Amino acid sequence: MNDSPDSHNVIKPGGAPDITLPIVVYALFLAGIVTGGLTALIGVVIAYVYRGQGPHWLDEHYRYLIRTFWLAMLYFGVSMLLTLVLIGFVTTLMAVVWLVIRCVKGIKNLQEHRAPDNVDAWLI
């Protein structure tokens, strides 16, 4: 079996990397806001499967997506605990805004064929 980056159609026939799948993962993360995280879970599985199979800047997007998922789990988990003292509703809204901004920035960088800024950042 051939384990080259081309074996999973990461590289289009023209030589440019296919950015469709990472865009779908970003969209799944955004849809997770409405679905309670179910689609985000599917998206992170896709990100884990496809990381390491493309150029460096594309791999950085998968790393960014995986990190975004785990940070979102942390932020939303803490927010759910804080709902017991009523401040959780505000922190949940802040976490949603954080997720939307992070995904939009990621999509913008992806369309420009460059790695996301501040992959290791805890905020935006």
C-alpha positions as CSV (number, residue, x, y, z in Angstrom):
1,M,0.0,0.0,0.0
2,N,1.3,3.4,-0.9
3,D,1.4,5.8,2.1
4,S,2.4,8.9,0.2
5,P,0.5,12.2,0.6
6,D,-1.2,11.6,-2.7
7,S,-2.7,8.3,-1.5
8,H,-5.7,10.0,0.1
9,N,-6.2,12.6,-2.6
10,V,-4.7,15.4,-0.5
11,I,-2.9,16.8,-3.6
12,K,-5.1,17.7,-6.6
13,P,-4.0,16.5,-10.0
14,G,-2.8,20.1,-10.8
15,G,-0.3,19.9,-7.9
16,A,-2.1,22.2,-5.5
17,P,-3.3,20.8,-2.2
18,D,-7.0,20.1,-1.9
19,I,-8.3,22.5,0.8
20,T,-11.9,21.2,0.7
21,L,-11.6,18.8,3.6
22,P,-10.1,21.3,6.1
23,I,-12.9,23.7,5.1
24,V,-15.4,21.0,5.8
25,V,-13.8,20.4,9.2
26,Y,-14.0,24.1,10.0
27,A,-17.7,24.1,9.0
28,L,-18.3,21.0,11.2
29,F,-16.8,22.9,14.1
30,L,-19.1,25.9,13.4
31,A,-22.1,23.5,13.1
32,G,-21.1,22.1,16.5
33,I,-22.4,25.2,18.1
34,V,-25.9,24.2,17.0
35,T,-25.5,20.4,17.4
36,G,-24.0,20.5,20.8
37,G,-20.6,19.5,19.6
38,L,-21.6,16.3,17.7
39,T,-20.4,17.6,14.4
40,A,-17.2,19.0,16.0
41,L,-16.5,15.5,17.2
42,I,-16.7,14.2,13.7
43,G,-14.5,17.1,12.5
44,V,-11.8,16.3,15.0
45,V,-11.7,12.7,14.0
46,I,-11.2,13.8,10.4
47,A,-8.5,16.2,11.4
48,Y,-6.7,13.4,13.3
49,V,-6.9,11.0,10.3
50,Y,-5.6,13.5,7.7
51,R,-2.9,15.3,9.7
52,G,0.6,14.6,8.4
53,Q,-0.5,13.9,4.8
54,G,0.0,17.2,3.1
55,P,2.3,20.1,2.9
56,H,3.5,21.7,6.2
57,W,1.0,24.6,6.1
58,L,-1.9,22.2,5.6
59,D,-0.7,20.0,8.5
60,E,-0.6,23.1,10.6
61,H,-4.3,23.6,9.9
62,Y,-5.1,20.1,11.1
63,R,-3.0,20.8,14.2
64,Y,-4.9,24.1,14.7
65,L,-8.2,22.3,14.3
66,I,-7.3,19.6,16.8
67,R,-6.1,22.2,19.3
68,T,-9.3,24.3,18.7
69,F,-11.4,21.3,19.5
70,W,-9.7,20.5,22.8
71,L,-9.6,24.1,23.9
72,A,-13.3,24.4,23.0
73,M,-14.0,21.4,25.1
74,L,-12.2,23.0,28.0
75,Y,-13.9,26.4,27.6
76,F,-17.4,25.0,27.2
77,G,-16.9,22.5,30.0
78,V,-15.8,25.3,32.4
79,S,-18.7,27.4,31.2
80,M,-21.2,24.7,31.9
81,L,-19.8,24.4,35.4
82,L,-20.1,28.2,35.8
83,T,-23.8,28.1,34.9
84,L,-24.3,27.0,38.5
85,V,-23.4,30.5,39.6
86,L,-25.1,32.1,36.6
87,I,-21.9,33.6,35.0
88,G,-21.7,30.5,32.8
89,F,-24.2,32.0,30.3
90,V,-21.8,34.9,29.7
91,T,-18.7,32.6,29.4
92,T,-20.6,30.3,27.1
93,L,-21.3,33.2,24.8
94,M,-17.7,34.3,25.0
95,A,-16.6,30.7,24.0
96,V,-19.0,30.7,21.0
97,V,-17.5,34.0,19.8
98,W,-14.0,32.6,20.4
99,L,-14.8,29.5,18.3
100,V,-16.4,31.5,15.4
101,I,-13.4,33.9,15.2
102,R,-10.9,31.1,15.4
103,C,-12.7,29.2,12.6
104,V,-13.1,32.2,10.4
105,K,-9.4,33.1,10.7
106,G,-8.5,29.5,9.9
107,I,-10.6,29.4,6.8
108,K,-9.2,32.8,5.6
109,N,-5.6,31.5,6.1
110,L,-6.5,28.2,4.4
111,Q,-7.9,30.0,1.3
112,E,-4.6,31.9,1.1
113,H,-2.7,28.6,1.3
114,R,-0.8,29.6,4.4
115,A,-0.5,28.2,7.9
116,P,-2.8,29.7,10.6
117,D,-1.3,32.3,12.9
118,N,-0.6,31.4,16.5
119,V,-1.4,27.7,16.4
120,D,-0.4,27.3,20.0
121,A,-2.3,30.3,21.3
122,W,-5.0,29.7,24.0
123,L,-7.1,32.6,22.8
124,I,-7.4,33.9,19.2
